[in-house]
Amino acid sequence: MTKRLYQQRRHAYQVNFANALSKMKDNVVRLLTLDPPPGLLQRLLCAIASEVEPIRPDRTFPRHIKSTKPKRFHPNYKRCR
């Protein structure tokens, strides 16, 4: 649905995964009940398809990865000598 809606634009678009996951976690229980509200799935799909982000080639930036090795003491709790 996203490709069809945004095919005339300059960049290719993809669904924003964080927003889609947020919308799904709010409605997953309603979808799994025996009698879901009518039109819920269609509204959910339209809401997810409207939250898109462009795919920009060559737009990667180095991430600052924190060290996984924990420090021995937190600075506020250092031992005094």
HELIX and SHEET records of a PDB file:
HELIX    1   1 THR A    2  LEU A    5  1                                   4    
HELIX    2   2 PHE A   17  LEU A   32  1                                  16    
HELIX    3   3 LEU A   40  SER A   50  1                                  11    
HELIX    4   4 PRO A   75  TYR A   77  5                                   3    
SHEET    1   A 2 ALA A  12  VAL A  15  0                                        
SHEET    2   A 2 VAL A  52  ILE A  55 -1                                        
END                                                                             
